[in-house]
Amino acid sequence: MPNTPENSHAGERWILLRDIAVMQGKLIVDGLRDLLLVPASLIAGLVSLITSHNGRPGPQFYHLLQFGKQTERWINLFGAVKNAPDDVVEQSPFGDRDIDDLVHRVESFVVDEYKRGGVTAQAKKRLDEFLDAMQRKKSDN
């Protein structure tokens, strides 16, 4: 069959259909991973806090983060963008910012509030006392 524009467009349609199907599968895998990471990250975070030595938290939470980052790369959710037509321009409504930038801004606000001796200073003190008590309890066992 000669390579006519109609045949070329048919091939592009099949690539698009494949990319749609693959993305649906990837979304399911990604969602299941996220569903498992919610409780796993909470548990790993608590274990990291409880298993601290000399006041230094254990590495369990960060090991889980590293695993999550590897699975994100493996899933490659948006990998099909390589098949996009040339006239599809990569646009970023967020610029170079990401959610970590937002977290940093909120954290800066909380730290400033803490330095002024506001409510966050009292909350931090109580949380530190609670964590210290958990560590003492662990050491007594």
PyMOL commands that set and color helices and strands:
alter all, ss='L'
color gray80, all
select helices_A, chain A and resi 5-50+60-75+79-83+99-115+119-140
alter helices_A, ss='H'
color red, helices_A
deselect
rebuild
show_as cartoon
